[in-house]
Amino acid sequence: MFVVNSYALAVIFCFVTMLCWGSWGNTQKLAAKSWRYELFYWDYVIGMVIFSLILAFTLGSFGSEGRPFIADLAQASGSNLLWIILGGVIFNASNILLSASTSIAGMSVAFPLGCGLALVLGVINNLRVEASQGSLKSNVPLLAVGVALVVLAVIFNGSAAGKKGGSSAISKADQRKGVILALVAGIVMSFFSSFVMRAMDLNDFAHPEAGKVTPYTAIVIFAAGVFVSNFIFNTLVMKKPFVGEPVSYRQYFSGNAKTHLVGMLGGSIWCLGTALSYITAGKAGAAISYALGQGAPMIAAIWGVFIWKEFKDAKKGVYGLLGIMFALFVVGLACIVFAGN
């Protein structure tokens, strides 16, 4: 299988993760012109499953290092597989909330608030996993500085969101609901990565410990956990949506091929970013690979501000707040990069 053996390459892949995690929401925005996010989310999950299998049977099965996907899956312990499935279930619950927030409050609000909070709490959880495996690779004080700067960026984003213009059809009550959903999503999301990481041998992907899994097996099992849990979580949201009327499975199957493919593209983009986060965890460390990926709010905010014009009717001074937010994110991410070895 393909293994990252260079910290510089690991950092590059972490930035690709950030781009993927911060950009998949564009596919939801595109589909939203004629498609409810609850319906979009089914295609998103299907795309995730398909792309995870493609990765497993290509990068996860070729080369001389590590175990190929099928052999790795066959030897994996039941407890480690359950940890990954649990991570998938936790992620799915949080991501549905984040998708709901995106549909209500927009990318430039939902992603910085939700993912920014997930970054802070998730780094702490992943540091614990690294320490438990004796694979701590981070300069913790410098990493803490980077995370603190991201927290400040999130605060400035929240202030900017409060000054967002009111010319859209979204009421203040719904806007507030979108912010609350993003915050809850961030808290829940912070736990999923640490469950997956504890099922992998972070010390040596080339010669992993028996019973533990490679990143390629992890992403497949993770996607399966998301897919199965979606029959519960998304069915509930379809029947009891946060905003709007209930939607049915009949409506989903009435969608055209282009709409379905847009959703699957979104899932594939997210899956690529997550797989790279897992692949780089062995070299960069679980905390840093996760932290850099969760720089996604900056990418999402750029899309929301400059492409989707979500702040076009904002009150005076809001762009100054957004500028400070972007600056804090950049400096914070730089600290996180240099916190690695």
Disulfide bonds with the S-S distance in Angstrom:
none
